[in-house]
Amino acid sequence: MDVATSEKPTGVVWMGTRYEILLRAATTNGAMGMFQSEDQPGFGPPMHVHHDAEETFYILSGAVDFARGDERLTVRAGGAVHIPRGTPHTFRVRDEGSARMLTILTPGGFEGFFAEVAAAGFEMPRDLAAMQPISEKYRLEIVGPPLSAT
């Protein structure tokens, strides 16, 4: 039996968040990509859609507010949320402290996005237009602003 392992996790720092890439699409025959991140209070991406991937977040520590379509929910350590492909979503780390998350995208491949935008020195929202070619490559579409504090 083949076992996918993360013998050498690689780290990428982008916008103050370190992404530890645990499994790549190349390791899992394209089935998934998995990474761990530690995000600071108030951090969250703009509302976006993954057109080719499902995304699942498992909260290792802290608390995170999510928007999934029109739904709003708070997920704390030990909880998980699944985002079906094509669903507008975003998250925001609650102000009470940082959050560590394990994120799985199926199929894999999106994990390469972070290395590309970090290498280019892009930041959001400043460089959204310049990031467009990379976003298109990974079938990522920005569809709205970040989630506001509740």
Secondary structure as UniProt FT lines:
FT   STRAND          10..14
FT   TURN            15..16
FT   STRAND          17..23
FT   TURN            25..30
FT   STRAND          33..39
FT   TURN            41..42
FT   STRAND          46..50
FT   STRAND          54..61
FT   STRAND          63..68
FT   TURN            69..70
FT   STRAND          71..76
FT   TURN            77..78
FT   STRAND          80..83
FT   TURN            85..86
FT   STRAND          89..93
FT   TURN            95..96
FT   STRAND          99..106
FT   TURN            110..111
FT   HELIX           112..119
FT   TURN            120..121
FT   TURN            124..131
FT   HELIX           132..137
FT   TURN            138..139
FT   STRAND          140..146
//
